[in-house]
């Protein structure tokens, strides 16, 4: 049987995960600019990777919003 997770701890873990996803999305967005001279395949790969990272970030943001947690930028 699982022990119930303390709500503030669960929120803190979700916030930490969101912040990591947010940083990852920003990093991947920066990679698009870095591969600009590498050719269309590299650019497309960077765009696809960035889109996936942004989707993960947005998913965590939605979960936080559903819990009523508001993060300031």
MOCORJO-V361545 format. One line per field, one symbol per residue. ss: DSSP state (H for helix, E for strand, L for the rest). psi: psi as a letter, one per 30 degrees, with the letter a starting at -180 (. if undefined). A space follows every 10 residues. Layout:
ss=???
psi=???
//
This chain:
ss=LLLLLLHHHH HHHHHHHHHH HHHHHHHHHH HHHHLLLLLH HHHHHHHHHH HHHHHHHHHH HHHHHHLLLL LLL
psi=kkkkkkeeee eeeeeeeeee eeeeeeeeef feeegfffle eeeeeeeeee eeeeeeeeee eeeeeffgkk kk.
//
